[in-house]
């Protein structure tokens, strides 16, 4: 069982966010692929592909692409991604570097996991990769379907806000999301964590 939350359709797949980081992503897949893909899945950053496709159509105004991607996934999943990020009810979390992260099961049939997607949003970089896949799954098909779904018009965003404090740098909090007028997080700012 994947303990999935809501998600969004991506071609013939359904991307379902997970309530917790899987201890072993391969365990979610009936027939995990143990070989090495060429190029390796960890080098196929889906976020880079989305960014190249979406940037001509969107305005970041100095905010990190991680904020746009979060607000876009929030809209597509009708907020289900929020529960997958390990933040509290007020959208506050704690992670090295002020990074948000979550996982999703990419299903090719209800309850049948074809791949596991890992997502990390940072102030200066966004990572979205398949961390595991079925031996029967074509990673290029999954990646193409995810990119197409995320980049499909209209390019609307959902109102969302998360703030991730960096435990290694007291007072550093990174904000991500969309407030309805601007993307959040031009820079991680110093805040008194007791105030949030």
N, C-alpha and C positions, 0 to 999 in steps of 0.2 A: 504494500500500500504506500502511495506517495505522499499522503497527508497534504494533498494539494488544496490550494485556495482557488480563487478565480483566476482568470487569465484572458487570453484573446486568441482568435483564430489566425492562423498564418498559412494560407493555402490549404493543403489537405491536412495540416497539422493543427494542434491546439497547444499553445504555450501556457502551462499552468504553474503559477508561482507556488513555491513550497514554503511551508510554515517555519522550517528550520533548515539549517545547512545539513545536507546528507553526510553521515559519517563516511560512507563509501558510495559515491555516485554510481559505480558499476552495479551495486546491489539492487538498484531500482530498475535495472534492465534485465529482461529474461535471458537474452543472448548477447552479453557484452562483447564488443570487439576488442581483442587483446593485441592486435598487430599495431603497426605504426602507419598512420595516414601520411600521404605525401601531398602537400606539405602537412606537417603535424597540426592537429586541431588547435593546439595552444598558440600557434602562430597565425591562425586565421581569425583576426579580431573583427567580429561582426560589427562592433561599434564604429570602427574605422570605415567600414563599407557604408554604414548608415550615414555617418558624418559626411562622407564624400558625396552621397546622393542628396542629402537634405540641405547642406550648407548653402547651395545656390538659392534655396527657396525660403530660408529662415534668417532672422536677424538675432545674433547672440548679444550684441551690444557689450562685449567684454566679459560676459558671464561664461562659465565653463560649459562645454557641450554636455557634461554630466547632468546639468540642471535641465536642459532641453530634453534629453533622453528620459530622465526620470518623469518629467511632466507628461511626455508623450506616452510612456508605458503606463502611467497612472490613468490616463484617459482610456487607453486601449483595454486595460484590465479593470476598468471601473473601480479603481482604488485598491484592488487586491494586492498589488505590489507593496503597498504600505505595510501590510502585516508580514511580508517576507523579509523586510529590511532589518529586523531586530531593533526597532525603535519603540519607545513607549507611546502611550496614547496621545501625547502632545508632540510626537514626531522627534523626540530627542534620543540620541544614541551616543555610544562611546566606541571609538575604533581608532587604531593607529593611523596617523596621517589625516584624520577627519574623513575617512573613506566610508561610503555606504556600500553594502554588498548584499546580494541575495541570490537565490537559485530558483530555477524553474525546470519542470519536467516537460519535455516536448513530446506530446503524444501523437501517434499516428492512428490510433483508435482509442475509444474511451477506456482509460485505465491501462493502456499499453504504452510504455515509455520507449520512444525511439532514441532519445538523447537527453542529456542533462545540460542545461545552460547555466553558466556562472556569470554573474554581473558584478562589476565593481565600478563605482563612480568616485573619481578623485577630483580635486581642484584643477589639476593640469592634465589629466588623462582619464579615459574611459575604456574599460575592458569588458567585452562580452564575448565569451568563447564557449564552444561545446566542450565540456570537461569529460564526457563519456558518451558513447553511442552504441547502438545495437549493431551487430555484425551485418544485419540486413539493411540497415539505413544508409542512404547516400548522404554524406555530410554536406555536399554541395547543394543538394535539393533542399535540405533543412535550412541552411544558411541563406540561400536565395529567397526562400519563403518568409523567413524572419525579416530580412531586409525589406522585402516588398511590403509586408504588412506594416512595419513601422514607418515606412516612407510614403505610404498611400495617402493621397489627398482625401479630405482636407487636412491640412497640417495643424489641426487644433491641438491645444494643450489643456490639461486639467489643472485646476487650482490645487496646489500641494506645497507643503513646506516641511522639510526635515532639517535638523541641525545636529551635526555629528561633532562631538568634542574629541580632541586628540589628547589621550592621557599622557603622552610623552612631552607635550608642550602645553602646560597649564595655561588656561585662558584662551587657547586657540579653538575656535568653533567654526566649522565649515557649514554654510547654509546651501541648500539645493532646493530647486522647485520653481514654481511660477506663481506670482501673486495676482495675476490677472492683467498686469500692465508691464511687468518686467520679469526676466529670469533672475533668480537669486544667485549670489555667490561670486561677485566680481573678484573678491579676495576673501580668504578666511580671515575672520576678524577676532580681535581679542575681546573676550567677554568674561565676566565673572560667572562661572558655571552655576554658582549658587543662585543667580538671578533667573535662570531659566526654570 
